[in-house]
Amino acid sequence: MALEWRRLDDPQAARLCLSPEYTLVLQHLMRREWSVGPLAGACGRPLNATHRRVRRLLAAGLVCQTRAEPRRGRPVRHYRAVSQGFLVPYHLTPLGSLEDLIALHEDHFQARFHHAVVQAGGTLVQREEDIALRLYCHGDEVRFDVTPRAGPFSVAELLHPDQPALTVEWGHLFLSRAEAKALQQELHDLRARYANRGGPERYLYRLNLAPDWSGD
């Protein structure tokens, strides 16, 4: 957790923090100092686009220039975020609801997650025409999922050592509040156990749990 929070009071700065493209740049600059060239490479974005975003973050007061490295011609400018923690008040955003606020960066993550699932699950596909949506009864519950091939398929097959490290599970659980709190703690502890392993591959994960107030 950041030691010192910078609370934003400028709507323009708030809007930049709502944009995944700008927060991608800002996140790197919050961790350390960068010049624009290496920053563009780290973000996987074109140099000119990254330079424009840094300039806008600079104008909004979210980023500052830390130094200028002399060289023949123009110096190489280095930048860093002005804080390691920003608070963006909801009332400064143009969002229409708190649900929109919660979904803001989750939508961007969800798109990345869906793409990752398709790429990892591609090894399970034998024929593209066999890929299908499944809608079926499981006890008293109706489930939706996607099967990568014709015939029986169980997500338990993914646990085989030769299959990709891929889990896509969602649905309902019927629990007491005490059981739900125990599950919440277990999920927290599980994530913490693997958080600092520092392995060579990067994985996306989602751990979500909430009471269902929909009434459906």
C-alpha positions, -999 to +999 in steps of 0.1 A: +000+000+000+013+035-009+027+055+020+014+088+007-017+093-014-022+121-040-058+130-041-068+144-075-089+176-078-085+182-115-112+166-137-088+162-166-063+143-145-092+121-133-102+114-169-067+103-178-068+078-148-100+063-163-082+054-196-065+021-196-040+034-222-029+062-200-029+042-168-007+016-186+019+044-190+013+058-155+017+024-138+052+020-152+061+056-142+048+049-107+073+021-102+104+039-115+119+065-137+118+060-175+128+078-207+102+076-234+119+051-257+123+022-232+089+031-217+072+026-251+089-008-254+078-018-219+043-008-227+043-024-261+031+008-277+044+030-305+070+056-295+050+086-308+018+075-290+037+069-258+054+104-261+020+120-265+006+102-234+036+112-213+031+148-223-005+148-214+002+131-180+029+158-175+005+186-183-021+171-159+004+170-130+005+133-127+041+130-140+072+151-136+105+153-154+132+140-131+163+148-152+176+155-187+205+133-198+230+152-220+237+139-255+245+152-289+214+170-301+184+170-278+189+156-242+171+124-232+144+134-207+134+111-179+101+110-162+084+096-131+050+097-116+046+124-089+032+098-064+031+060-059-006+063-050-034+083-065-070+088-053-095+096-081-128+109-064-159+094-080-175+128-082-148+140-106-155+112-131-182+112-158-193+077-148-229+071-144-229+047-115-207+030-089-211-002-109-194+016-138-166+026-115-160-010-103-161-023-139-138+005-153-105-014-154-121-048-149-135-045-184-101-040-198-087-069-178-117-091-188-109-085-225-073-096-219-084-126-199-108-138-226-081-135-252-057-154-229-082-182-224-087-185-262-050-187-268-043-212-240-074-233-248-065-236-284-044-266-277-076-285-267-093-279-300-093-308-325-116-293-351-128-257-351-164-268-361-166-287-328-163-256-306-197-249-291-216-232-263-231-257-238-262-250-218-271-278-195-286-288-162-263-297-133-285-308-104-309-279-098-286-254-115-284-245-152-249-239-164-233-222-194-198-230-207-178-235-238-165-269-250-134-270-273-144-303-289-173-326-297-183-352-272-179-352-234-156-326-220-149-318-184-129-289-171-112-314-147-093-326-178-073-293-175-057-306-143-037-332-163+000-322-163+001-320-201-028-295-203-024-257-200-025-241-166-060-227-172-090-224-150-123-208-159-149-213-132-179-192-123-214-198-109-232-199-076-223-214-042-249-218-015-231-210+018-237-197+053-221-163+060-195-181+081-186-204+052-185-175+028-161-156+051-139-188+054-138-190+016-129-153+014-100-159+038-088-190+019-088-172-014-069-143+001-043-167+016-040-187-016-033-156-036-007-144-010+010-178-011+019-174-048+021-136-051+059-133-048+072-165-065+089-145-093+085-173-119+095-169-156+059-168-170+031-143-163-005-155-156-037-137-153-060-146-124-094-136-110-106-142-075-142-129-071-167-135-044-198-115-036-234-120-022-259-124-050-285-097-046-300-101-080-329-122-069-325-144-100 
